[in-house]
Amino acid sequence: MRAIVTRGRRWRRPEPPTPADLVTGFRGLLVLACAALVPAVDAGGGGARGWWLVGLAMLAWVLDGVDGYVARRTSTVSERGALLDSGVDGTLVLVMSLAVAGVAPWSLVGGLLWPVFVLVQVWRPAWRRTLPHRRWRKVAGGTLTGTLVIGAAPFWPEVAVQVAVGLAVALVVWSFAQDVAWLERMSKVCPETR
């Protein structure tokens, strides 16, 4: 009987969503709509560059700054919210990398970085540490997202999209490499993970 009581104390009701979580959830719905549009726009071949896709993705990208602002203003900043936000960000990048892959196939490198990073955490516990705040990480991620979103607009010449996406992918790969190097260094200095 004591085990049942102890277990009951550990179980907690899920916390209700915060206002920032609702903004992030709305962004997630926009990303899902983008994901549904990619194959529809790409039906003609040559990539999924279309105005509806760009409009929805642009709104999801712009709202990325709003959820953090709302969390800070309402004093509801949480690790759960940060994880939800990074998941929506990573999914948006993946979807938009698929959208421009017909023009710039290397966009998939940028799109797959976040899911691969999350998968590696299963086998490499050292990568589960909370990364220190780095403004440069946000700049690199925002640059890649914006480049993919804007590059999906159908009026850009393919060469311009290829060069811009190539530079943005290189920037975010460099940022990821810095984070992985830090995680590996910390695993040697302090082997225990959070």
C-alpha positions as CSV (number, residue, x, y, z in Angstrom):
1,M,0.0,0.0,0.0
2,R,2.8,2.4,0.8
3,A,4.2,1.9,-2.7
4,I,0.9,3.0,-4.2
5,V,0.8,6.1,-2.1
6,T,4.4,6.9,-3.0
7,R,3.7,6.5,-6.7
8,G,0.6,8.7,-6.3
9,R,2.7,11.5,-4.9
10,R,5.2,11.3,-7.8
11,W,2.5,11.5,-10.4
12,R,1.5,15.0,-11.2
13,R,-1.2,16.4,-13.4
14,P,0.2,17.9,-16.6
15,E,0.6,21.6,-16.3
16,P,-1.9,23.6,-18.3
17,P,-0.4,25.3,-21.4
18,T,0.9,28.8,-20.8
19,P,0.1,31.7,-23.1
20,A,3.5,31.2,-24.8
21,D,2.8,27.5,-25.3
22,L,-0.4,28.5,-27.1
23,V,1.5,30.7,-29.4
24,T,4.0,27.9,-30.1
25,G,1.2,25.5,-30.6
26,F,-0.3,27.8,-33.2
27,R,3.1,28.0,-34.9
28,G,3.1,24.2,-34.9
29,L,-0.2,24.1,-36.7
30,L,1.1,26.5,-39.3
31,V,4.2,24.2,-39.8
32,L,1.8,21.2,-40.2
33,A,-0.1,23.2,-42.8
34,C,3.2,23.9,-44.6
35,A,4.1,20.2,-44.5
36,A,0.8,19.4,-46.1
37,L,1.4,22.0,-48.8
38,V,4.9,20.9,-49.8
39,P,3.8,17.8,-51.8
40,A,0.8,19.7,-53.3
41,V,3.0,22.5,-54.5
42,D,5.7,20.1,-55.7
43,A,3.3,18.1,-57.9
44,G,4.6,19.9,-61.0
45,G,8.2,19.0,-60.1
46,G,11.1,21.3,-59.5
47,G,10.5,22.0,-55.8
48,A,7.7,23.3,-53.7
49,R,8.2,27.0,-54.2
50,G,4.8,28.6,-53.9
51,W,3.1,31.7,-52.4
52,W,0.7,29.9,-49.9
53,L,3.6,27.9,-48.5
54,V,5.8,31.1,-48.2
55,G,2.9,33.0,-46.5
56,L,2.2,30.3,-43.9
57,A,5.9,29.6,-43.3
58,M,6.6,33.4,-43.0
59,L,3.9,33.7,-40.3
60,A,5.4,30.7,-38.4
61,W,8.9,32.2,-38.7
62,V,7.8,35.7,-37.5
63,L,5.9,34.3,-34.6
64,D,9.0,32.5,-33.4
65,G,10.0,35.7,-31.6
66,V,6.6,36.2,-30.1
67,D,6.3,33.0,-28.0
68,G,9.6,33.8,-26.1
69,Y,8.4,37.4,-25.6
70,V,5.1,36.2,-24.2
71,A,6.8,33.7,-21.9
72,R,9.0,36.4,-20.5
73,R,6.2,39.0,-20.1
74,T,3.9,36.5,-18.4
75,S,6.8,35.0,-16.2
76,T,6.1,31.5,-17.7
77,V,9.5,30.7,-19.1
78,S,10.0,26.9,-18.7
79,E,12.2,24.1,-20.0
80,R,9.0,22.5,-21.4
81,G,8.3,25.6,-23.4
82,A,11.8,25.8,-24.7
83,L,11.7,22.2,-25.8
84,L,8.4,22.8,-27.6
85,D,9.7,25.9,-29.3
86,S,12.9,24.1,-30.5
87,G,10.8,21.2,-31.8
88,V,8.6,23.5,-33.8
89,D,11.6,25.5,-35.1
90,G,13.4,22.3,-36.1
91,T,10.3,20.9,-37.9
92,L,9.8,24.2,-39.8
93,V,13.4,24.1,-41.0
94,L,13.0,20.4,-42.1
95,V,9.7,21.2,-43.9
96,M,11.2,24.2,-45.7
97,S,14.4,22.4,-46.6
98,L,12.2,19.8,-48.3
99,A,10.4,22.7,-50.1
100,V,13.6,24.1,-51.7
101,A,15.4,20.7,-52.1
102,G,14.4,20.6,-55.7
103,V,16.5,23.8,-56.3
104,A,19.1,23.4,-53.6
105,P,19.5,19.8,-52.5
106,W,22.0,20.8,-49.8
107,S,19.2,22.4,-47.9
108,L,18.5,18.9,-46.6
109,V,21.7,19.1,-44.6
110,G,20.3,22.0,-42.7
111,G,16.9,20.4,-42.4
112,L,18.3,17.2,-40.9
113,L,20.6,18.7,-38.4
114,W,18.1,19.0,-35.6
115,P,16.4,15.6,-36.0
116,V,19.8,13.9,-36.2
117,F,21.0,15.8,-33.1
118,V,17.9,14.6,-31.2
119,L,18.4,11.0,-32.3
120,V,22.1,11.0,-31.4
121,Q,21.0,11.9,-27.8
122,V,19.6,8.4,-27.5
123,W,23.1,6.9,-27.9
124,R,25.2,9.8,-26.6
125,P,23.9,11.0,-23.2
126,A,26.5,13.7,-23.1
127,W,24.5,15.5,-25.8
128,R,21.5,15.8,-23.5
129,R,23.0,18.6,-21.4
130,T,21.4,22.0,-21.6
131,L,23.4,24.2,-23.8
132,P,24.5,27.6,-22.5
133,H,22.7,30.5,-24.0
134,R,24.5,31.7,-27.2
135,R,23.1,34.5,-29.2
136,W,25.0,33.3,-32.2
137,R,23.0,30.0,-32.2
138,K,19.8,32.0,-32.5
139,V,21.2,34.1,-35.3
140,A,22.4,31.0,-37.2
141,G,19.1,29.2,-36.8
142,G,17.0,32.3,-37.7
143,T,19.2,32.9,-40.7
144,L,18.7,29.4,-42.0
145,T,14.9,29.4,-41.4
146,G,14.5,32.8,-43.0
147,T,16.6,31.9,-46.0
148,L,14.6,28.7,-46.6
149,V,11.3,30.6,-46.2
150,I,12.2,33.5,-48.4
151,G,14.0,31.1,-50.9
152,A,10.7,29.2,-51.3
153,A,9.2,32.3,-53.0
154,P,8.8,31.4,-56.7
155,F,10.2,34.7,-58.1
156,W,13.8,34.1,-57.0
157,P,16.3,32.9,-59.6
158,E,17.4,29.4,-58.8
159,V,21.1,30.4,-58.6
160,A,20.3,33.0,-55.9
161,V,18.4,30.4,-53.9
162,Q,21.3,27.9,-54.2
163,V,23.9,30.4,-53.0
164,A,21.8,31.8,-50.2
165,V,20.8,28.4,-48.9
166,G,24.4,27.1,-49.2
167,L,25.7,30.0,-47.1
168,A,22.9,29.6,-44.5
169,V,23.5,25.9,-44.2
170,A,27.2,26.4,-43.8
171,L,26.5,28.9,-41.0
172,V,24.2,26.6,-39.1
173,V,26.5,23.6,-39.5
174,W,29.3,25.7,-38.0
175,S,27.0,26.6,-35.1
176,F,26.0,23.0,-34.5
177,A,29.7,22.0,-34.6
178,Q,30.5,24.5,-31.9
179,D,27.7,23.1,-29.7
180,V,28.8,19.5,-30.2
181,A,32.4,20.5,-29.4
182,W,31.2,22.1,-26.2
183,L,29.1,19.1,-25.3
184,E,32.0,16.8,-25.8
185,R,34.4,19.0,-23.8
186,M,31.9,19.1,-21.0
187,S,31.5,15.3,-21.1
188,K,35.2,15.0,-20.3
189,V,35.3,17.7,-17.6
190,C,32.0,16.7,-15.9
191,P,30.9,13.2,-17.0
192,E,27.5,13.4,-15.4
193,T,24.7,14.7,-17.6
194,R,21.6,16.5,-16.5
